[in-house]
Amino acid sequence: MSTDPALAEALADGAVVLDGGMSNQLAAAGHDLSDELWSARLLAEDPEAVTEAHLAYFEAGADVAITASYQATFEGFARRGIGREGAAGLLALSVRCAREAARRARAARPLWVAASVGPYGAMLADGSEYRGRYGLTVSELERFHRPRMEVLAAAGPDVLALETIPDTDEAEALLRALRGLGVPAWLSYSAAGDRTRAGGPLEDAFALAARADEVVAVGVNCCTPEDADHAVALAARVTGKPVVVYPNSGETWDVGARAWTGRSTFTSGQVTGWREAGARLIGGCCRVGPETIASVAAALRAP
């Protein structure tokens, strides 16, 4: 476990900088991420690349590294011929890679590791993570999530990042699975406007986490910066908890062309606005790299 101050204590004192997109940093380093396992494949094939990606963000000014376990599941690894013991080892390795990056960074400030727990749809690798409603019950979703959450918790992260969650059914399952693990978590929805990606009211989604003592922050990620503007204030009002926010760059993914289009709309001015509205964990998701995270850190640490 980290010997740094508890993340929850740091959030009470001010804003903490999250990292940016793991996939775009790995892609920028020349790695092919077209596989169904996405960045999780490199845990098995090139874990040093994962460590170096984390290090780039720490050196850019991030305080928190989110592990490469978003798409890492027992089921997904099994399709690649990796058994449960091997999969558990790779999940734990994701935490060690981030810890090693923190060690190499030798920063004068505290550095934390957040173990990523992506939605069920991330394992399917068919885009359903942005729709939710997989036809599974809350209990079935809990049974899917709990085993890997147990492994990740045992690896000693500072917090679990329950991220890119598309609907309240899956959020409820994750909150159930979180109980008794002994590790705090943040809960972050993927959103569009004032609704989750599955179409439910964000206000109701945030309210679920307000009742969970294990949850230290609530918010959104993998949305546009403009959607984040509304969501931050809403999450703060509904939950009374610190808010986590790490949107995409604002560009749009073209499924047919398999390419990003448009331009980035992520600005440092939005970052300070999110902080004023209650955000305490602030960073970026897809297409947000170290250069942008450096500007986020500069904005949040400016006198």
Secondary structure, 3 states (H helix, E strand, C coil): CCCCCCHHHHHHHCCEEECCCHHHHHHHCCCCCCCCCHHHHHHHHCHHHHHHHHHHHHHHCCCEEECCCCCCCHHHHHCCCCCHHHHHHHHHHHHHHHHHHHHHHCCCCCCEEEEEECCHHHHHCCCHHHCCCCCCCHHHHHHHHHHHHHHHHHCCCCEEEEEEECCHHHHHHHHHHHCCCCCCEEEEECEECCEECCCCEHHHHHHHHHCCCCEEEEEEECCCHHHHHHHHHHHHHHHCCCEEEECCCCCEEECCCCEEECCCCCCHHHHHHHHHHCEEEECCCCCCCHHHHHHHHHHHHCC
